[in-house]
Amino acid sequence: MDIDVLIVGAGPTGLMLANQLGRRGIRVMIIDRHSGPAQQTRAMAVHARTLEIYAKLGIAERALALGRRGNGANMWATGKRMARIPLGDIGKTVSPFPFVLMLGQDDNERILGERLNQQNISIQWNTELIALAQMADGVYATLKLPDGSHSKICAAYVAGCDGAHSAVREFCEIKFPGAPYEHVFFVADTEATGNMVPDELNVYLWRDGFHLFFPMVGNNRWRVIGILPKWLRNKEDVSFGELSPDIQREAGVDLTFKACSWFSTYRIAHRAAEKFRDKRCFLLGDAAHIHSPMGGQGMNTGLQDAYNLAWKLALVVKGQASESLLDSYEAERLPVAQRLLKTTDRAFTMLVSDHWLAGIFRTRILANIAAFAMTFEWTKRLAFQTISQIGIHYRQSPLSQTLTSQPPNAPKAGDRFPWLQLKFQSNGPVEDLFQKMDDTRYNLIVIGQPVPADLGQLNDLIFIHVIPDGTYNMQELARVGVSAPAFYLMRPDGYIGLVGNHLTISMLEAYLSNTGIHF
């Protein structure tokens, strides 16, 4: 076997997978048919759950330094601000990153690439996958090298992170049903002044569509995304100068564009692969699912595909888990993609419909509904959980098991374990639970009971956190519905695998054995 995992595609998803596998000691090769990283990209939003993953990778601070925090989202219609989603206020007890970070895909790729270089893993640019054959002992790949010659390698597994026109998906003959949208999108990097709320996302709804204003690093810099008006949709070589009067008319007379450094138009589609795994090959990111840019979910979803698959692949490659563990990747991530596809497609269809009733709904009804919804705490929390992707769960996964009944509001098997500030020593300081957890191992949280005396072979697999009794800890746990006695076994990616009340070693061993883990 030449390598453990061949990663095809060096966009954000492929880079995340390479980083996660590399730090777990897996031999990876990452190739890309392009000559280098993307220079100009459309993806802009990095959400809280992604930043939590970046923190474990050691790159969150770098991302924060390069990006711009968006503490809220504002909805405008008929020249008036109709609603605001206060992300910073809602999320301050939910995540260490209660905001949307405005950071372009190119900068995300740069940060992930820098981290990969620190692991002495190089991207093979100008290298294309031209043939693929799966055998019982591995995947045989033929690569076209920069000088035009061909090379054959054997990998234990192949990860297709190669975008909407994925070669891996084509070679595996996996169908990619869906359809393109009729509308033409545009993206523009501008210097502009107007009624936009600084450092926040501004959404302008108008009779024929919408515009999104993302704050960028720099003075009065905004990335503007939207759909072309009807009169420009079939025109070749549209310029920003032709488009800008329409944006100004809809956004308000105060809007002034002083400069535009980049402008592009593009079309998108909504598609999801029929399956995310074919034997030893996997699909991730845009190779597996593409959808409208509503909510800025696409890049983040691909990054979480990679985080989900990486720890499972690492355990299997090292011989610490059975092949059956890899089945859970599709079981968990395909429903996420399908849900996202449905919700973004519905939202997009509603926002771009040309019917006159849809125009009235956008500008006079939708904004009022949103304003009314934001008066309720539960809708605010739901909005943050949805936008941030913290609300994603795997409760139906074969890896999620509950041994005893739990309080209704307690974290459930398959949920991301809540972010907590706890005392890990009775008289010690308050510490961040997420910083304490080791995402290269399982994490066991034990509450209101001692840890069994000898975990034996489980010691190398599981990192244990015993939460001492005390008023502060009990109040913090109660805030998220946790009561003693309880224990939570977290998978390496931070999702709850096993939950129960009174802990025994046999419970842990049975769970791990049933999910394919060797110990």
KAGI-V15289 format. One record per pair of residues at least 12 apart in sequence whose C-alpha atoms are under 6 Angstrom apart, sorted by sequence separation. I is the first residue (numbers start at 0). J is the second residue. D is the distance in Angstrom with one decimal. If there is no record, write none. Layout:
BEGIN
I&J&D / I&J&D
END
This chain:
BEGIN
72&84&5.1 / 86&98&5.5 / 129&141&5.7 / 140&152&5.4 / 200&212&5.9 / 211&223&5.5 / 400&412&5.7 / 420&432&5.9 / 486&498&5.8 / 71&84&5.4 / 129&142&5.7 / 139&152&5.8 / 200&213&5.1 / 211&224&5.1 / 399&412&5.0 / 419&432&5.6 / 486&499&5.6 / 71&85&4.5 / 128&142&4.7 / 139&153&4.5 / 210&224&5.7 / 399&413&5.1 / 485&499&5.7 / 486&500&5.9 / 71&86&4.8 / 127&142&5.5 / 138&153&5.5 / 210&225&4.5 / 272&287&5.1 / 485&500&4.0 / 70&86&5.3 / 127&143&5.0 / 138&154&5.2 / 198&214&5.6 / 209&225&5.8 / 271&287&5.8 / 484&500&5.4 / 70&87&4.9 / 126&143&5.6 / 137&154&5.7 / 271&288&4.3 / 284&301&3.7 / 126&144&4.8 / 137&155&4.6 / 270&288&5.6 / 394&412&5.8 / 126&145&5.8 / 270&289&5.3 / 394&413&4.1 / 442&461&5.5 / 125&145&5.0 / 269&289&5.4 / 308&328&5.9 / 393&413&4.2 / 440&460&5.7 / 441&461&4.6 / 442&462&4.8 / 443&463&4.8 / 444&464&4.9 / 445&465&4.8 / 446&466&5.3 / 269&290&4.2 / 283&304&5.9 / 392&413&5.4 / 440&461&5.8 / 442&463&5.9 / 443&464&6.0 / 444&465&6.0 / 5&27&5.9 / 7&29&6.0 / 8&30&5.8 / 9&31&5.6 / 268&290&5.9 / 392&414&4.7 / 3&26&5.1 / 4&27&4.9 / 5&28&5.0 / 6&29&4.6 / 7&30&5.2 / 8&31&4.8 / 2&26&5.5 / 3&27&5.9 / 70&98&4.9 / 191&219&5.5 / 69&98&5.6 / 190&219&5.4 / 69&99&4.9 / 190&220&4.5 / 68&99&5.9 / 69&100&5.9 / 189&220&5.7 / 68&100&4.6 / 189&221&5.3 / 67&100&5.6 / 67&101&5.0 / 188&222&4.5 / 66&101&5.4 / 187&222&5.6 / 66&102&4.7 / 187&223&5.2 / 447&483&4.9 / 186&223&5.7 / 446&483&5.7 / 447&484&4.5 / 186&224&4.6 / 446&484&5.5 / 185&224&5.7 / 446&485&5.2 / 185&225&5.6 / 446&486&5.9 / 184&225&5.6 / 185&226&5.9 / 445&486&4.6 / 184&226&4.2 / 425&467&5.8 / 444&486&5.5 / 183&226&5.6 / 184&227&6.0 / 423&466&5.6 / 444&487&5.2 / 183&227&5.8 / 443&487&5.8 / 443&488&4.5 / 442&488&5.8 / 442&489&5.0 / 441&489&5.6 / 47&96&5.2 / 441&490&4.9 / 290&340&5.9 / 293&343&5.8 / 441&491&4.9 / 421&472&5.8 / 440&491&5.1 / 439&491&5.6 / 46&99&5.1 / 438&491&4.5 / 45&99&5.9 / 275&329&5.4 / 438&492&6.0 / 45&100&5.0 / 44&100&5.8 / 44&101&5.0 / 43&101&5.6 / 43&102&5.2 / 43&103&4.3 / 193&253&4.8 / 42&103&5.8 / 193&254&4.0 / 42&104&5.3 / 192&254&5.6 / 331&393&5.9 / 456&518&6.0 / 192&255&5.3 / 40&104&5.7 / 191&255&5.5 / 191&256&4.4 / 190&256&6.0 / 191&257&5.6 / 190&257&5.4 / 37&105&5.6 / 190&258&5.1 / 189&258&5.6 / 189&259&4.3 / 188&259&5.7 / 409&480&4.2 / 188&260&5.6 / 408&480&5.1 / 409&481&5.4 / 188&261&5.2 / 187&261&5.5 / 187&262&4.3 / 186&262&5.7 / 186&263&5.5 / 185&263&5.6 / 415&493&5.8 / 416&494&5.8 / 185&264&4.2 / 415&494&4.2 / 184&264&5.5 / 414&494&5.4 / 184&265&5.2 / 413&494&5.7 / 414&495&5.6 / 183&265&5.8 / 184&266&5.9 / 413&495&5.1 / 183&266&5.1 / 412&495&4.9 / 412&496&5.5 / 412&497&6.0 / 180&267&6.0 / 179&267&5.8 / 180&268&5.3 / 179&268&3.7 / 34&124&5.4 / 178&268&5.5 / 34&125&5.0 / 178&269&5.7 / 30&122&5.8 / 33&125&5.2 / 177&269&5.5 / 29&122&5.4 / 30&123&4.6 / 31&124&5.0 / 32&125&4.5 / 177&270&4.2 / 30&124&5.9 / 32&126&4.7 / 176&270&5.5 / 31&126&5.5 / 32&127&4.6 / 30&126&5.8 / 175&271&5.6 / 401&497&5.8 / 403&499&5.3 / 11&108&5.4 / 18&115&5.6 / 175&272&4.4 / 399&496&4.7 / 400&497&4.9 / 401&498&5.0 / 402&499&5.0 / 174&272&5.8 / 398&496&5.8 / 174&273&5.7 / 165&286&5.3 / 158&280&5.8 / 159&281&5.8 / 163&285&5.1 / 156&279&5.0 / 157&280&4.8 / 158&281&4.8 / 159&282&4.7 / 160&283&5.3 / 162&285&4.5 / 163&286&4.9 / 156&280&5.9 / 162&286&4.3 / 161&286&5.8 / 160&286&5.9 / 72&199&5.7 / 75&202&5.9 / 76&203&6.0 / 71&199&5.1 / 72&200&4.6 / 73&201&4.8 / 74&202&4.8 / 75&203&4.7 / 76&204&5.2 / 69&198&5.1 / 70&199&5.7 / 72&201&5.9 / 73&202&5.9 / 69&199&4.4 / 208&350&5.7 / 208&351&4.8 / 13&160&5.2 / 67&215&6.0 / 67&216&5.7 / 4&154&5.6 / 3&154&5.3 / 4&155&5.9 / 6&157&5.9 / 1&153&5.3 / 2&154&4.9 / 3&155&4.9 / 4&156&4.8 / 5&157&4.7 / 6&158&4.8 / 7&159&5.2 / 8&160&4.8 / 206&358&4.1 / 0&153&5.5 / 1&154&6.0 / 4&157&5.5 / 7&160&5.5 / 8&161&4.2 / 0&154&5.9 / 7&161&5.6 / 205&362&5.8 / 204&362&5.9 / 78&251&5.5 / 324&515&5.7 / 321&515&4.9 / 320&515&5.3 / 320&516&4.3 / 320&517&5.3 / 319&517&5.0 / 44&295&5.5 / 12&284&6.0 / 81&366&5.7 / 76&362&5.2 / 82&370&4.4 / 12&301&5.2 / 16&305&4.9 / 20&309&5.8 / 12&302&4.9 / 19&309&5.9 / 94&418&5.9 / 48&387&6.0 / 47&387&5.0 / 48&388&5.9 / 46&387&4.9 / 48&389&5.5
END
